[in-house]
Amino acid sequence: MAPQKRVAGYVATIREVNRTLDPASGCCAKRKRHYDALARDLLHDKDSIRQQMGRVMTSFKAGLFAGGGRGDWPRDNLDLERWFRLPKGHERRIHGRCHAGVRIVQEGATM
């Protein structure tokens, strides 16, 4: 039962980290301060797994809050991949008798 309690503690910590990354949970400066405090607490913990969490948080810190309070940046890798799959400008400018492109034909509706 003790290992399950330790893992439950890790899950709670990860959820707290995730709350600091959620733009809906507050302003960027406040979330960044909370993220820094949480990373500092994890680095000074006795548990080696929590120390590793703190090291990972510190290494990711530079890019997480780089955009400031702007909300138009992709939130995570999945959002970034969705953005790259959208039709680009040259594919949207289809006019006249120009070919629609293989990508649009393959991703379009099927019969």
N, C-alpha and C positions, 0 to 999 in steps of 0.2 A: 504494500500500500504506500510505502514511503516514496518509491520512484514515481508513482502516479501523482503524488502531491507536488513533487519537485517539477514534474512536467507541467502540471496545472499552473504552477507559479511562472514558468517560462512562457506559457501561453498568455497569461495575464500581462506579463511584461511586453510581449509582442503586440498585444492589443493596444496597450498604452502608447507604444511607439507608433502604431498605425493611426491612432487618434491625433497625434501631433502632425502627421502628414496629410490629414484630411482637410482640404480647404474650407469645408463647411463648419469646422470646429472652432474657427476664430481667425483673427488677423494673422498675417504672416510673421510679424515681429514677435508676437506672443507665442505662436507655435514654435518658432525657432529657439526662443529662450527656454521653453519647456523641453525641447529636443536636446539642447545643450546640457541642461541640468540632468536629464535622464541618462544621457551618455556618460556624463561625469560620474554619476552614482553607480552606473554599471561597471565602469572601469575600476572603481575602488572597492568593488564587492569581493568577498572571499571566494565565491563560486567561480570556477574557471570558465564555465559556459556563459555566465553573465558577463564576465570580463571580455570574452570573445564577442558577445553582442555589442558591448561598448566600443570595441576596436572597429567592428564593422560599421557601426553608426558614425564613428569619427571619420572613417575613410570615405563614407558616402556624403558627409555633411556639405562638402563644397558644391555639389551639384543639385542637392535637394531643394534648396531655397534660392537658387540662382536667379529665378525670374521675379523675385519679390512677390507682390500681391497680385500679379497678373493672373487672370483665370483662363486665358486662352491657350496656355501651354498644355501639351499632352500630359495627363496625370501619371501614367505608368507605361510600361512597355507595350501592353496590349492596346492602349489608346494610341500610342505612337504607330503601331503596326496598322491599326484601322485607318489612321491618317494617311499612311503611305499607300493604302489600297484604293483610296478615293481617286476618281479620274482627275488627271492633271490638266493644266490649262490648254495644252495643245489637243487633248482629247475632247475637251468640252467645246472647243471652237469648231464644231462640225457644221458646215453650211454648204448649200448647193449640192453638187453631186460628189463631194469628197467621200472617200471611203471611211466608214465608221471606225474601223480598226478592229483587229482581231480580239483585243482584250475586251472591248465593249460587247462584241458579239458573243464571246464565250461566257461572259458574266451576266448577260441579259436574261430576261424571262424565257422560260422554256414552254413548249406547247403541251 
